[in-house]
Amino acid sequence: MKAGMKPKSMLLIVVFASGILVTQLGAQSPAPAGTPAPAQPTAGAPHRPQPNRPPGRAVAYYGLVWGVESLSVKWAESGEMIRFSYRVIDADKAKALNDKKAEPSLIDPQAGVQLVVPSLEQVGQLRQSSTPEAGKSYWMAFSNKGRLVKRGDRVDVVIGQFHAKGLLVE
């Protein structure tokens, strides 16, 4: 004990110091068994935003009305093509998307462009137009010459009466 320090003051210091020690130990104690440890951010790790999926109501609408789900728009071939894909859950309702007579277009209001599916001489149109089957995925590619549509843009896909609005280009 230091000279001149009262026992009451010494007790108060010990209680205060032990309270701080217990608080710090409690904050560092491991999680109970079976509980996953919280993710520790690593310094310098790049932040990658997750794709922005359509709201639940839109997903339900596309499934109920058009028989499709998992709509996605991806930048492909170094940006020269934009690939639109979807998964069929009801083949009868999805027939409209595979109709050869319907001219698909991808509209980017930000860039002010409307892209079309190119038709190659020996290959034909870059889209699948076979009879849809439930559980299978289908795609079509839009020409993005000049790379006017960029990753992160919101686009609309129109195929006949089908309209998918505000899809994020990944």
N, C-alpha and C positions, 0 to 999 in steps of 0.2 A: 504494500500500500504506500502511495506517495505521501510524503509528509504534508500535513495540512489538509488532506482530502477526507471528508466525512464519509462514514460507512454508507449512509443513505445515498450520497452522490455517486459513490462507486457502484452500488447496486443498480441505480438508474442507468448508468453507462453500460453495464454488463447486459441488462435486459434489452436496452436499445440496440446494442451491437448484435445480440443473439437474434433479435427480431429481423434485422437486416439479413443476417446469414441464412436464416430459415427461409425468408422470402426468395432469396437468390437461389437456394438449393431447390425450392419447390418449382421455380420457373425452369430449372434445368433438368428436372427429374424426367426419366423416360416415360413414354406413354404406356398405359396398361397393355398387357399381352393381347395380341390380336388387333390392336389399333394401328393403322398405318401411320408412319411418321410423316409430319408435314413436309412438303417439298421445300427444299432450301434453294433460293435463287442463286445461280452461279454468276459470278462477276464476268462481264464481257459476253455472256450468252445472248445471242440475238433473239429478239422477241418476234415470234411468228404469229400473226393474227390467224385465228381459226376461220375457216370459210363461214360466211354469213348465210345460213340456211333460211329458206322461206318460213314465214310464221306458220304455226300449226293449222290455222284455218285454211291457208293456201294449200298446204300439203293435203289436207282432207278434201278440199275442193277438187284438186287435180286427180286424186284417187277416185272419188265418187262420180264425178262428171266425165272425166276423160280416161279413166282406167290406167293411169300412170303414176309413178312415184320416183323419187331419187333424181329429180331434174338437176342437171349440172351443165355449166358452160365453162369450157377450159380453153385457154390460150394454147395453141399447138403449132408445131412446125416453125419454131422461132417467131411466132406471132403472125405468120402468113395465113394461118387457118384458125378458125374458132370452131371448136367441136361442141355440139349440143348433144347430150345423151339423156336417156330416160329408161326406166325399167317398167315393163308392162305388168299390171296386176289383173286387168280385165281385158282380154283380147278383143271382145266385141266393141267395147267403148273406145279402145285405142286404135281402131281401124282408121279413123280420120287422120291420125298423125302419119300413117304409112301410105296414105293415098297418093298415087303417082300423079294425079291431076292437080293436087294442091301444091302451089308454089310456096315453099318455106322462105321466110326472110327473118333476119336478125336485125333489130333496130337499136341503135345506140343514140339516144336523144342528146347526150353530152357531146358526142363527136359530130352529131348531125348526119349520120350515115345509115344506110340500109344495105346490109350484105345479103348476097344470094348464094345458093348452093351451086357451085360450078359444075358444068357438064363437060367431061373429057371425051375426046373422040373415040378412043378404044375402050374406055372404062364406063362411060355414062355418068349419070349424076352421082356425086359423092354423098349418097344417103342410102339407107336401107329402106326398101319399099315392099318387102315381102309381107305376107300375112302375119300379123303379130301373134305371138304365143305368150301366154301368161308365164311369168318367171324369167323371161329373157330380157336382156338389155339391147337397146337400139340406139343408133347415133346418126348424125348427119354433120357434114363439115361445111362451113361457110367461108368463102374467100375473103381474106382480110388484107388485100393488097395495099401496101402503103402503111400497114399496121396502125390504122386509124382507131380501131377498138383496142383498148389497153386493159391489162390486168387491173382489177379493182373497179372497172366501169360497171354500171347497172344497165342491163339490156333487156329487151323484150323479144321473145320468139313468137312468130306468128306462122301458123300452118293452117290454112283454110279458116275455119271458125275457132280453132284453138289459139288462145293467147296466154302466154306465160309472161308475166310482167315483173320487172325489177330483179331479174336473176343476176347474181354477182359473177363476173368473169374471174375465174381463178387462174 
